[in-house]
């Protein structure tokens, strides 16, 4: 769903890069949280102790922050 929303947006090339950056940053942060510090634990982890949906949520969260920033700055999401 998030890939669909990003792919059909006006600024899709930039948003895809932001999505993958958020995915990577989220994976790094969650790996630190689960494997290194141990402050969280997931019941059915998929990859390195992290569910897939959480990584996608991180990526789309970064895109959402970009869109909210543009709305606040320009009063328009594009």
N, C-alpha and C positions, 0 to 999 in steps of 0.2 A: 504494500500500500504506500509506504513512504517513498519507495523508488518510483512508483507511478506519479505521485505528487511532485517529486523533484523533476522527473523526466519531462513533464508537460508544463513546467514553469517557464517563465520568460528568460530567466537567467540560469539555465540548467547547467551549463558547463562550470560556472563558478560554484553553484550549489552542490554539484557532485563532488568537487574537490573539498568543499567544506564538510560534506557528509562523510567522506572517507577520512578526513582529518579528525572529525569528532569520533568516528568509529575507532580509529587508532588510539586517540587520546583516552577514550573511555575504556578500551581494553587494557591499556597501560595502568590506568587508575584502579580498575577493578581487580587486576592481577595483584597489584600491591595490596589491595584491601583483603583479598581472599588468601593468597599464598604467602605473602611476606609478613604482613602484620596480623593476619588472622582475625580481624575485627568483624568479619561477616562470613556467613556460610550459606550456601544455597542447597536446597533439598535435592533437586535433580539437575546438576550442572551439565552443560553440553560440551564446552571447550575450556580447558584450563580452570575449571571450577566456576565458570560463568555461563549463564543461559544466553542463547543467541539473541533473544528478544531484547536483552539489556543493552547489548552492543548497538543494535539498530536504534534503540531509544536514545542512546548517547549521540549517534550520528545525526538523527533527525532533530535532536535538541539543539545542536549547533546551528543547523539550518534555521530553526525557529528563532534562535537568538539573532541571527542575521536579518531575518525578515522583520522582527519586532524593532530592531534598531533602525531599519529603513523607514518603517512606518512612523516611528517617533521623530526621525530627522526630516523626512520629506512629506509626511502625511500620506504616503502611498507605499505599498509593498514592492513596487518596481522602480 
